[in-house]
Amino acid sequence: MKILLACSAGMSTSMIVEKMKKAAQEMGEDHQIWAVDCESIKNEIGKCDVILLGPQIRLEKENIKKIAKGTPVEVIRPMDYGRQNGKAILEFAKSLVKEEGKN
């Protein structure tokens, strides 16, 4: 699965990416996970299966959904984001893709 994370500058989500990669490795799963700043999302459309937003850009969700061409877009739960709970965020991403009928 290809998971894109985005926040204001892409820095806090970059830390979460590493936690998610570690969780995936521990579960024996191989996912492509990366982070960008909010302005760069438009350049990543079509390259990912799901887009997760940092809570600080939650107001951009509807705008991003309009350009996401059917790719699921959701805001990371603030508690998981604050705790940098890579495993929970990875499971959230997988559930969103599963809901959309993708693998």
Biopython code that builds the backbone (N, CA, C, O; Angstrom):
import numpy as np
from Bio.PDB.StructureBuilder import StructureBuilder

atoms = [
    (1, "MET", "N", (0.847, -1.175, 0.000)),
    (1, "MET", "CA", (0.000, 0.000, 0.000)),
    (1, "MET", "C", (0.895, 1.241, 0.000)),
    (1, "MET", "O", (1.994, 1.234, 0.555)),
    (2, "LYS", "N", (0.406, 2.288, -0.624)),
    (2, "LYS", "CA", (1.138, 3.555, -0.702)),
    (2, "LYS", "C", (0.380, 4.587, 0.118)),
    (2, "LYS", "O", (-0.769, 4.915, -0.178)),
    (3, "ILE", "N", (1.045, 5.096, 1.159)),
    (3, "ILE", "CA", (0.409, 5.987, 2.124)),
    (3, "ILE", "C", (1.118, 7.328, 2.124)),
    (3, "ILE", "O", (2.322, 7.409, 2.368)),
    (4, "LEU", "N", (0.363, 8.373, 1.848)),
    (4, "LEU", "CA", (0.894, 9.733, 1.859)),
    (4, "LEU", "C", (0.404, 10.451, 3.108)),
    (4, "LEU", "O", (-0.791, 10.451, 3.404)),
    (5, "LEU", "N", (1.324, 11.058, 3.833)),
    (5, "LEU", "CA", (0.983, 11.897, 4.977)),
    (5, "LEU", "C", (1.315, 13.335, 4.618)),
    (5, "LEU", "O", (2.273, 13.598, 3.891)),
    (6, "ALA", "N", (0.521, 14.261, 5.131)),
    (6, "ALA", "CA", (0.772, 15.676, 4.856)),
    (6, "ALA", "C", (0.461, 16.513, 6.084)),
    (6, "ALA", "O", (-0.472, 16.225, 6.834)),
    (7, "CYS", "N", (1.258, 17.551, 6.272)),
    (7, "CYS", "CA", (1.007, 18.534, 7.326)),
    (7, "CYS", "C", (1.449, 19.892, 6.795)),
    (7, "CYS", "O", (1.738, 20.033, 5.607)),
    (8, "SER", "N", (1.500, 20.863, 7.647)),
    (8, "SER", "CA", (1.835, 22.219, 7.210)),
    (8, "SER", "C", (3.156, 22.282, 6.458)),
    (8, "SER", "O", (3.224, 22.811, 5.348)),
    (9, "ALA", "N", (4.206, 21.738, 7.069)),
    (9, "ALA", "CA", (5.524, 21.802, 6.445)),
    (9, "ALA", "C", (6.079, 20.428, 6.086)),
    (9, "ALA", "O", (7.134, 20.338, 5.460)),
    (10, "GLY", "N", (5.389, 19.362, 6.471)),
    (10, "GLY", "CA", (5.867, 18.015, 6.185)),
    (10, "GLY", "C", (6.868, 17.488, 7.195)),
    (10, "GLY", "O", (7.379, 16.378, 7.050)),
    (11, "MET", "N", (7.149, 18.288, 8.222)),
    (11, "MET", "CA", (8.175, 17.881, 9.180)),
    (11, "MET", "C", (7.639, 16.952, 10.269)),
    (11, "MET", "O", (8.244, 15.916, 10.544)),
    (12, "SER", "N", (6.524, 17.303, 10.888)),
    (12, "SER", "CA", (6.011, 16.446, 11.960)),
    (12, "SER", "C", (5.523, 15.120, 11.390)),
    (12, "SER", "O", (5.664, 14.082, 12.037)),
    (13, "THR", "N", (4.955, 15.140, 10.196)),
    (13, "THR", "CA", (4.518, 13.875, 9.604)),
    (13, "THR", "C", (5.714, 13.023, 9.180)),
    (13, "THR", "O", (5.600, 11.800, 9.104)),
    (14, "SER", "N", (6.849, 13.645, 8.908)),
    (14, "SER", "CA", (8.050, 12.871, 8.565)),
    (14, "SER", "C", (8.477, 11.995, 9.735)),
    (14, "SER", "O", (8.937, 10.870, 9.537)),
    (15, "MET", "N", (8.326, 12.501, 10.938)),
    (15, "MET", "CA", (8.656, 11.706, 12.128)),
    (15, "MET", "C", (7.678, 10.537, 12.255)),
    (15, "MET", "O", (8.076, 9.428, 12.614)),
    (16, "ILE", "N", (6.417, 10.784, 11.965)),
    (16, "ILE", "CA", (5.406, 9.727, 12.050)),
    (16, "ILE", "C", (5.645, 8.670, 10.980)),
    (16, "ILE", "O", (5.411, 7.485, 11.218)),
    (17, "VAL", "N", (6.102, 9.079, 9.819)),
    (17, "VAL", "CA", (6.412, 8.131, 8.749)),
    (17, "VAL", "C", (7.382, 7.066, 9.260)),
    (17, "VAL", "O", (7.188, 5.875, 9.017)),
    (18, "GLU", "N", (8.418, 7.497, 9.964)),
    (18, "GLU", "CA", (9.409, 6.548, 10.475)),
    (18, "GLU", "C", (8.781, 5.575, 11.465)),
    (18, "GLU", "O", (9.105, 4.388, 11.460)),
    (19, "LYS", "N", (7.886, 6.070, 12.312)),
    (19, "LYS", "CA", (7.193, 5.202, 13.280)),
    (19, "LYS", "C", (6.287, 4.209, 12.546)),
    (19, "LYS", "O", (6.187, 3.047, 12.941)),
    (20, "MET", "N", (5.637, 4.665, 11.492)),
    (20, "MET", "CA", (4.766, 3.789, 10.712)),
    (20, "MET", "C", (5.582, 2.717, 9.985)),
    (20, "MET", "O", (5.180, 1.554, 9.940)),
    (21, "LYS", "N", (6.702, 3.099, 9.427)),
    (21, "LYS", "CA", (7.563, 2.128, 8.741)),
    (21, "LYS", "C", (8.049, 1.060, 9.715)),
    (21, "LYS", "O", (8.094, -0.123, 9.378)),
    (22, "LYS", "N", (8.408, 1.478, 10.913)),
    (22, "LYS", "CA", (8.862, 0.537, 11.932)),
    (22, "LYS", "C", (7.731, -0.423, 12.305)),
    (22, "LYS", "O", (7.951, -1.628, 12.427)),
    (23, "ALA", "N", (6.521, 0.114, 12.488)),
    (23, "ALA", "CA", (5.369, -0.729, 12.825)),
    (23, "ALA", "C", (5.091, -1.722, 11.701)),
    (23, "ALA", "O", (4.813, -2.891, 11.966)),
    (24, "ALA", "N", (5.163, -1.274, 10.461)),
    (24, "ALA", "CA", (4.928, -2.158, 9.317)),
    (24, "ALA", "C", (5.960, -3.285, 9.280)),
    (24, "ALA", "O", (5.625, -4.445, 9.037)),
    (25, "GLN", "N", (7.193, -2.930, 9.520)),
    (25, "GLN", "CA", (8.268, -3.920, 9.524)),
    (25, "GLN", "C", (8.035, -4.959, 10.623)),
    (25, "GLN", "O", (8.223, -6.156, 10.402)),
    (26, "GLU", "N", (7.629, -4.499, 11.800)),
    (26, "GLU", "CA", (7.362, -5.412, 12.909)),
    (26, "GLU", "C", (6.196, -6.347, 12.602)),
    (26, "GLU", "O", (6.146, -7.464, 13.118)),
    (27, "MET", "N", (5.254, -5.899, 11.765)),
    (27, "MET", "CA", (4.107, -6.718, 11.386)),
    (27, "MET", "C", (4.392, -7.556, 10.138)),
    (27, "MET", "O", (3.532, -8.309, 9.681)),
    (28, "GLY", "N", (5.585, -7.424, 9.599)),
    (28, "GLY", "CA", (5.949, -8.176, 8.401)),
    (28, "GLY", "C", (5.287, -7.656, 7.149)),
    (28, "GLY", "O", (5.088, -8.406, 6.194)),
    (29, "GLU", "N", (4.942, -6.377, 7.139)),
    (29, "GLU", "CA", (4.277, -5.767, 5.994)),
    (29, "GLU", "C", (5.216, -4.784, 5.301)),
    (29, "GLU", "O", (6.104, -4.201, 5.922)),
    (30, "ASP", "N", (4.999, -4.619, 4.022)),
    (30, "ASP", "CA", (5.828, -3.716, 3.234)),
    (30, "ASP", "C", (4.933, -2.642, 2.614)),
    (30, "ASP", "O", (4.136, -2.926, 1.720)),
    (31, "HIS", "N", (5.072, -1.421, 3.094)),
    (31, "HIS", "CA", (4.272, -0.311, 2.577)),
    (31, "HIS", "C", (5.203, 0.819, 2.163)),
    (31, "HIS", "O", (6.285, 0.993, 2.724)),
    (32, "GLN", "N", (4.767, 1.570, 1.184)),
    (32, "GLN", "CA", (5.488, 2.771, 0.787)),
    (32, "GLN", "C", (4.807, 3.927, 1.522)),
    (32, "GLN", "O", (3.626, 4.196, 1.306)),
    (33, "ILE", "N", (5.557, 4.607, 2.391)),
    (33, "ILE", "CA", (4.990, 5.671, 3.227)),
    (33, "ILE", "C", (5.901, 6.891, 3.121)),
    (33, "ILE", "O", (7.114, 6.784, 3.302)),
    (34, "TRP", "N", (5.312, 8.050, 2.829)),
    (34, "TRP", "CA", (6.108, 9.264, 2.744)),
    (34, "TRP", "C", (5.274, 10.467, 3.166)),
    (34, "TRP", "O", (4.049, 10.395, 3.266)),
    (35, "ALA", "N", (5.975, 11.579, 3.412)),
    (35, "ALA", "CA", (5.315, 12.796, 3.890)),
    (35, "ALA", "C", (5.692, 13.984, 3.018)),
    (35, "ALA", "O", (6.804, 14.078, 2.498)),
    (36, "VAL", "N", (4.727, 14.890, 2.877)),
    (36, "VAL", "CA", (4.951, 16.131, 2.135)),
    (36, "VAL", "C", (4.262, 17.275, 2.882)),
    (36, "VAL", "O", (3.472, 17.055, 3.800)),
    (37, "ASP", "N", (4.577, 18.480, 2.469)),
    (37, "ASP", "CA", (3.859, 19.636, 3.000)),
    (37, "ASP", "C", (2.529, 19.752, 2.266)),
    (37, "ASP", "O", (2.346, 19.160, 1.202)),
    (38, "CYS", "N", (1.621, 20.503, 2.827)),
    (38, "CYS", "CA", (0.262, 20.634, 2.296)),
    (38, "CYS", "C", (0.255, 21.091, 0.833)),
    (38, "CYS", "O", (-0.544, 20.606, 0.032)),
    (39, "GLU", "N", (1.118, 21.994, 0.501)),
    (39, "GLU", "CA", (1.149, 22.536, -0.868)),
    (39, "GLU", "C", (1.589, 21.502, -1.906)),
    (39, "GLU", "O", (1.285, 21.651, -3.090)),
    (40, "SER", "N", (2.291, 20.471, -1.481)),
    (40, "SER", "CA", (2.814, 19.470, -2.421)),
    (40, "SER", "C", (1.871, 18.308, -2.673)),
    (40, "SER", "O", (2.163, 17.451, -3.507)),
    (41, "ILE", "N", (0.754, 18.259, -1.977)),
    (41, "ILE", "CA", (-0.178, 17.140, -2.140)),
    (41, "ILE", "C", (-0.612, 16.990, -3.597)),
    (41, "ILE", "O", (-0.687, 15.874, -4.112)),
    (42, "LYS", "N", (-0.894, 18.096, -4.252)),
    (42, "LYS", "CA", (-1.383, 18.032, -5.638)),
    (42, "LYS", "C", (-0.400, 17.314, -6.560)),
    (42, "LYS", "O", (-0.807, 16.735, -7.567)),
    (43, "ASN", "N", (0.882, 17.346, -6.226)),
    (43, "ASN", "CA", (1.895, 16.668, -7.033)),
    (43, "ASN", "C", (1.947, 15.166, -6.766)),
    (43, "ASN", "O", (2.576, 14.421, -7.518)),
    (44, "GLU", "N", (1.291, 14.726, -5.705)),
    (44, "GLU", "CA", (1.341, 13.322, -5.300)),
    (44, "GLU", "C", (0.063, 12.552, -5.637)),
    (44, "GLU", "O", (0.012, 11.334, -5.468)),
    (45, "ILE", "N", (-0.957, 13.248, -6.108)),
    (45, "ILE", "CA", (-2.221, 12.607, -6.454)),
    (45, "ILE", "C", (-1.961, 11.543, -7.536)),
    (45, "ILE", "O", (-1.270, 11.800, -8.522)),
    (46, "GLY", "N", (-2.511, 10.387, -7.335)),
    (46, "GLY", "CA", (-2.310, 9.296, -8.278)),
    (46, "GLY", "C", (-1.144, 8.397, -7.916)),
    (46, "GLY", "O", (-0.996, 7.322, -8.498)),
    (47, "LYS", "N", (-0.318, 8.805, -6.977)),
    (47, "LYS", "CA", (0.833, 8.011, -6.558)),
    (47, "LYS", "C", (0.554, 7.239, -5.276)),
    (47, "LYS", "O", (1.369, 6.414, -4.861)),
    (48, "CYS", "N", (-0.601, 7.500, -4.640)),
    (48, "CYS", "CA", (-0.871, 6.903, -3.329)),
    (48, "CYS", "C", (-2.256, 6.268, -3.283)),
    (48, "CYS", "O", (-3.133, 6.576, -4.090)),
    (49, "ASP", "N", (-2.423, 5.372, -2.310)),
    (49, "ASP", "CA", (-3.712, 4.707, -2.100)),
    (49, "ASP", "C", (-4.561, 5.422, -1.064)),
    (49, "ASP", "O", (-5.780, 5.253, -1.035)),
    (50, "VAL", "N", (-3.934, 6.211, -0.222)),
    (50, "VAL", "CA", (-4.634, 6.926, 0.850)),
    (50, "VAL", "C", (-3.816, 8.162, 1.226)),
    (50, "VAL", "O", (-2.587, 8.154, 1.156)),
    (51, "ILE", "N", (-4.521, 9.225, 1.627)),
    (51, "ILE", "CA", (-3.874, 10.462, 2.072)),
    (51, "ILE", "C", (-4.321, 10.730, 3.496)),
    (51, "ILE", "O", (-5.515, 10.835, 3.776)),
    (52, "LEU", "N", (-3.348, 10.841, 4.396)),
    (52, "LEU", "CA", (-3.625, 11.162, 5.788)),
    (52, "LEU", "C", (-3.104, 12.565, 6.087)),
    (52, "LEU", "O", (-1.972, 12.909, 5.749)),
    (53, "LEU", "N", (-3.944, 13.357, 6.721)),
    (53, "LEU", "CA", (-3.595, 14.740, 7.024)),
    (53, "LEU", "C", (-3.301, 14.919, 8.505)),
    (53, "LEU", "O", (-3.957, 14.319, 9.357)),
    (54, "GLY", "N", (-2.316, 15.746, 8.801)),
    (54, "GLY", "CA", (-2.058, 16.122, 10.178)),
    (54, "GLY", "C", (-3.226, 16.972, 10.671)),
    (54, "GLY", "O", (-3.826, 17.715, 9.893)),
    (55, "PRO", "N", (-3.550, 16.865, 11.959)),
    (55, "PRO", "CA", (-4.691, 17.622, 12.498)),
    (55, "PRO", "C", (-4.616, 19.127, 12.257)),
    (55, "PRO", "O", (-5.650, 19.787, 12.166)),
    (56, "GLN", "N", (-3.416, 19.673, 12.153)),
    (56, "GLN", "CA", (-3.279, 21.118, 11.976)),
    (56, "GLN", "C", (-3.757, 21.602, 10.605)),
    (56, "GLN", "O", (-3.961, 22.801, 10.414)),
    (57, "ILE", "N", (-3.938, 20.687, 9.654)),
    (57, "ILE", "CA", (-4.457, 21.097, 8.336)),
    (57, "ILE", "C", (-5.822, 20.465, 8.058)),
    (57, "ILE", "O", (-6.220, 20.338, 6.900)),
    (58, "ARG", "N", (-6.528, 20.075, 9.095)),
    (58, "ARG", "CA", (-7.830, 19.422, 8.944)),
    (58, "ARG", "C", (-8.819, 20.274, 8.153)),
    (58, "ARG", "O", (-9.712, 19.732, 7.502)),
    (59, "LEU", "N", (-8.675, 21.591, 8.199)),
    (59, "LEU", "CA", (-9.589, 22.466, 7.459)),
    (59, "LEU", "C", (-9.399, 22.363, 5.944)),
    (59, "LEU", "O", (-10.251, 22.814, 5.179)),
    (60, "GLU", "N", (-8.294, 21.775, 5.517)),
    (60, "GLU", "CA", (-8.017, 21.596, 4.092)),
    (60, "GLU", "C", (-8.600, 20.300, 3.542)),
    (60, "GLU", "O", (-8.535, 20.058, 2.337)),
    (61, "LYS", "N", (-9.166, 19.469, 4.402)),
    (61, "LYS", "CA", (-9.631, 18.136, 3.993)),
    (61, "LYS", "C", (-10.564, 18.176, 2.789)),
    (61, "LYS", "O", (-10.345, 17.445, 1.823)),
    (62, "GLU", "N", (-11.581, 18.999, 2.824)),
    (62, "GLU", "CA", (-12.545, 19.032, 1.719)),
    (62, "GLU", "C", (-11.901, 19.499, 0.417)),
    (62, "GLU", "O", (-12.221, 18.979, -0.652)),
    (63, "ASN", "N", (-11.003, 20.469, 0.498)),
    (63, "ASN", "CA", (-10.302, 20.934, -0.707)),
    (63, "ASN", "C", (-9.434, 19.825, -1.292)),
    (63, "ASN", "O", (-9.368, 19.648, -2.509)),
    (64, "ILE", "N", (-8.768, 19.080, -0.408)),
    (64, "ILE", "CA", (-7.898, 18.001, -0.866)),
    (64, "ILE", "C", (-8.738, 16.863, -1.455)),
    (64, "ILE", "O", (-8.351, 16.263, -2.458)),
    (65, "LYS", "N", (-9.870, 16.570, -0.844)),
    (65, "LYS", "CA", (-10.750, 15.518, -1.379)),
    (65, "LYS", "C", (-11.183, 15.835, -2.804)),
    (65, "LYS", "O", (-11.330, 14.927, -3.622)),
    (66, "LYS", "N", (-11.388, 17.108, -3.110)),
    (66, "LYS", "CA", (-11.820, 17.504, -4.451)),
    (66, "LYS", "C", (-10.774, 17.179, -5.517)),
    (66, "LYS", "O", (-11.120, 16.851, -6.652)),
    (67, "ILE", "N", (-9.500, 17.270, -5.151)),
    (67, "ILE", "CA", (-8.436, 16.995, -6.124)),
    (67, "ILE", "C", (-7.894, 15.571, -6.027)),
    (67, "ILE", "O", (-7.070, 15.165, -6.847)),
    (68, "ALA", "N", (-8.350, 14.810, -5.030)),
    (68, "ALA", "CA", (-7.786, 13.481, -4.758)),
    (68, "ALA", "C", (-8.271, 12.390, -5.703)),
    (68, "ALA", "O", (-7.764, 11.269, -5.655)),
    (69, "LYS", "N", (-9.230, 12.689, -6.551)),
    (69, "LYS", "CA", (-9.696, 11.751, -7.576)),
    (69, "LYS", "C", (-10.091, 10.392, -7.003)),
    (69, "LYS", "O", (-9.709, 9.349, -7.534)),
    (70, "GLY", "N", (-10.863, 10.415, -5.911)),
    (70, "GLY", "CA", (-11.354, 9.176, -5.325)),
    (70, "GLY", "C", (-10.441, 8.526, -4.302)),
    (70, "GLY", "O", (-10.842, 7.563, -3.648)),
    (71, "THR", "N", (-9.246, 9.020, -4.150)),
    (71, "THR", "CA", (-8.345, 8.492, -3.125)),
    (71, "THR", "C", (-8.879, 8.899, -1.758)),
    (71, "THR", "O", (-9.218, 10.066, -1.559)),
    (72, "PRO", "N", (-8.964, 7.961, -0.806)),
    (72, "PRO", "CA", (-9.445, 8.326, 0.530)),
    (72, "PRO", "C", (-8.564, 9.394, 1.174)),
    (72, "PRO", "O", (-7.336, 9.329, 1.105)),
    (73, "VAL", "N", (-9.205, 10.369, 1.794)),
    (73, "VAL", "CA", (-8.511, 11.455, 2.489)),
    (73, "VAL", "C", (-9.126, 11.569, 3.882)),
    (73, "VAL", "O", (-10.335, 11.757, 4.016)),
    (74, "GLU", "N", (-8.304, 11.458, 4.904)),
    (74, "GLU", "CA", (-8.795, 11.599, 6.276)),
    (74, "GLU", "C", (-7.757, 12.286, 7.135)),
    (74, "GLU", "O", (-6.574, 12.341, 6.802)),
    (75, "VAL", "N", (-8.237, 12.807, 8.252)),
    (75, "VAL", "CA", (-7.369, 13.463, 9.228)),
    (75, "VAL", "C", (-6.927, 12.418, 10.258)),
    (75, "VAL", "O", (-7.742, 11.634, 10.746)),
    (76, "ILE", "N", (-5.659, 12.415, 10.576)),
    (76, "ILE", "CA", (-5.136, 11.515, 11.607)),
    (76, "ILE", "C", (-5.732, 11.916, 12.951)),
    (76, "ILE", "O", (-5.811, 13.102, 13.271)),
    (77, "ARG", "N", (-6.143, 10.942, 13.726)),
    (77, "ARG", "CA", (-6.697, 11.224, 15.053)),
    (77, "ARG", "C", (-5.669, 11.999, 15.876)),
    (77, "ARG", "O", (-4.511, 11.591, 15.969)),
    (78, "PRO", "N", (-6.093, 13.123, 16.475)),
    (78, "PRO", "CA", (-5.151, 13.969, 17.219)),
    (78, "PRO", "C", (-4.348, 13.225, 18.289)),
    (78, "PRO", "O", (-3.162, 13.504, 18.467)),
    (79, "MET", "N", (-4.973, 12.285, 19.002)),
    (79, "MET", "CA", (-4.241, 11.569, 20.047)),
    (79, "MET", "C", (-3.141, 10.696, 19.434)),
    (79, "MET", "O", (-2.023, 10.655, 19.947)),
    (80, "ASP", "N", (-3.457, 10.001, 18.344)),
    (80, "ASP", "CA", (-2.445, 9.174, 17.683)),
    (80, "ASP", "C", (-1.343, 10.038, 17.104)),
    (80, "ASP", "O", (-0.168, 9.673, 17.146)),
    (81, "TYR", "N", (-1.725, 11.182, 16.565)),
    (81, "TYR", "CA", (-0.751, 12.106, 15.978)),
    (81, "TYR", "C", (0.192, 12.639, 17.063)),
    (81, "TYR", "O", (1.413, 12.620, 16.904)),
    (82, "GLY", "N", (-0.392, 13.112, 18.162)),
    (82, "GLY", "CA", (0.410, 13.673, 19.247)),
    (82, "GLY", "C", (1.342, 12.659, 19.874)),
    (82, "GLY", "O", (2.462, 12.993, 20.262)),
    (83, "ARG", "N", (0.893, 11.441, 19.975)),
    (83, "ARG", "CA", (1.711, 10.368, 20.563)),
    (83, "ARG", "C", (2.621, 9.710, 19.537)),
    (83, "ARG", "O", (3.427, 8.845, 19.879)),
    (84, "GLN", "N", (2.491, 10.117, 18.284)),
    (84, "GLN", "CA", (3.236, 9.528, 17.178)),
    (84, "GLN", "C", (3.091, 8.010, 17.192)),
    (84, "GLN", "O", (4.073, 7.274, 17.107)),
    (85, "ASN", "N", (1.847, 7.563, 17.301)),
    (85, "ASN", "CA", (1.530, 6.144, 17.370)),
    (85, "ASN", "C", (1.495, 5.567, 15.952)),
    (85, "ASN", "O", (0.438, 5.467, 15.330)),
    (86, "GLY", "N", (2.653, 5.199, 15.470)),
    (86, "GLY", "CA", (2.789, 4.705, 14.110)),
    (86, "GLY", "C", (1.921, 3.504, 13.807)),
    (86, "GLY", "O", (1.350, 3.409, 12.720)),
    (87, "LYS", "N", (1.815, 2.586, 14.754)),
    (87, "LYS", "CA", (1.008, 1.383, 14.529)),
    (87, "LYS", "C", (-0.465, 1.748, 14.365)),
    (87, "LYS", "O", (-1.117, 1.261, 13.441)),
    (88, "ALA", "N", (-0.996, 2.590, 15.238)),
    (88, "ALA", "CA", (-2.409, 2.978, 15.151)),
    (88, "ALA", "C", (-2.692, 3.740, 13.862)),
    (88, "ALA", "O", (-3.732, 3.533, 13.237)),
    (89, "ILE", "N", (-1.787, 4.608, 13.464)),
    (89, "ILE", "CA", (-1.984, 5.386, 12.240)),
    (89, "ILE", "C", (-1.908, 4.476, 11.015)),
    (89, "ILE", "O", (-2.659, 4.659, 10.058)),
    (90, "LEU", "N", (-1.010, 3.506, 11.045)),
    (90, "LEU", "CA", (-0.920, 2.538, 9.953)),
    (90, "LEU", "C", (-2.211, 1.732, 9.851)),
    (90, "LEU", "O", (-2.732, 1.529, 8.754)),
    (91, "GLU", "N", (-2.723, 1.274, 10.979)),
    (91, "GLU", "CA", (-3.982, 0.516, 10.979)),
    (91, "GLU", "C", (-5.142, 1.377, 10.460)),
    (91, "GLU", "O", (-6.023, 0.882, 9.756)),
    (92, "PHE", "N", (-5.133, 2.662, 10.811)),
    (92, "PHE", "CA", (-6.154, 3.589, 10.331)),
    (92, "PHE", "C", (-6.089, 3.701, 8.808)),
    (92, "PHE", "O", (-7.116, 3.651, 8.131)),
    (93, "ALA", "N", (-4.885, 3.853, 8.281)),
    (93, "ALA", "CA", (-4.706, 3.954, 6.827)),
    (93, "ALA", "C", (-5.205, 2.686, 6.139)),
    (93, "ALA", "O", (-5.895, 2.761, 5.123)),
    (94, "LYS", "N", (-4.861, 1.535, 6.685)),
    (94, "LYS", "CA", (-5.289, 0.267, 6.095)),
    (94, "LYS", "C", (-6.810, 0.144, 6.117)),
    (94, "LYS", "O", (-7.405, -0.365, 5.167)),
    (95, "SER", "N", (-7.435, 0.603, 7.187)),
    (95, "SER", "CA", (-8.902, 0.515, 7.272)),
    (95, "SER", "C", (-9.569, 1.406, 6.233)),
    (95, "SER", "O", (-10.611, 1.044, 5.685)),
    (96, "LEU", "N", (-8.987, 2.552, 5.960)),
    (96, "LEU", "CA", (-9.546, 3.458, 4.955)),
    (96, "LEU", "C", (-9.463, 2.857, 3.560)),
    (96, "LEU", "O", (-10.404, 2.969, 2.774)),
    (97, "VAL", "N", (-8.355, 2.229, 3.257)),
    (97, "VAL", "CA", (-8.181, 1.607, 1.943)),
    (97, "VAL", "C", (-9.122, 0.419, 1.823)),
    (97, "VAL", "O", (-9.718, 0.202, 0.769)),
    (98, "LYS", "N", (-9.257, -0.343, 2.889)),
    (98, "LYS", "CA", (-10.159, -1.493, 2.878)),
    (98, "LYS", "C", (-11.607, -1.046, 2.635)),
    (98, "LYS", "O", (-12.351, -1.693, 1.898)),
    (99, "GLU", "N", (-11.992, 0.071, 3.268)),
    (99, "GLU", "CA", (-13.343, 0.612, 3.066)),
    (99, "GLU", "C", (-13.592, 0.965, 1.613)),
    (99, "GLU", "O", (-14.707, 0.817, 1.114)),
    (100, "GLU", "N", (-12.566, 1.428, 0.942)),
    (100, "GLU", "CA", (-12.688, 1.835, -0.463)),
    (100, "GLU", "C", (-12.610, 0.645, -1.411)),
    (100, "GLU", "O", (-12.769, 0.792, -2.623)),
    (101, "GLY", "N", (-12.360, -0.549, -0.842)),
    (101, "GLY", "CA", (-12.298, -1.744, -1.673)),
    (101, "GLY", "C", (-10.983, -1.923, -2.395)),
    (101, "GLY", "O", (-10.900, -2.669, -3.371)),
    (102, "LYS", "N", (-9.942, -1.232, -1.915)),
    (102, "LYS", "CA", (-8.623, -1.367, -2.523)),
    (102, "LYS", "C", (-7.786, -2.302, -1.672)),
    (102, "LYS", "O", (-8.135, -2.589, -0.527)),
    (103, "ASN", "N", (-6.673, -2.780, -2.234)),
    (103, "ASN", "CA", (-5.735, -3.607, -1.475)),
    (103, "ASN", "C", (-4.384, -2.985, -1.455)),
    (103, "ASN", "O", (-3.458, -3.539, -0.862)),
]
sb = StructureBuilder()
sb.init_structure("model")
sb.init_model(0)
sb.init_chain("A")
sb.init_seg("    ")
for serial, (resi, resn, name, xyz) in enumerate(atoms, 1):
    if name == "N":
        sb.init_residue(resn, " ", resi, " ")
    sb.init_atom(name, np.array(xyz, "f"), 0.0, 1.0, " ", f" {name:<3s}", serial, name[0])
structure = sb.get_structure()
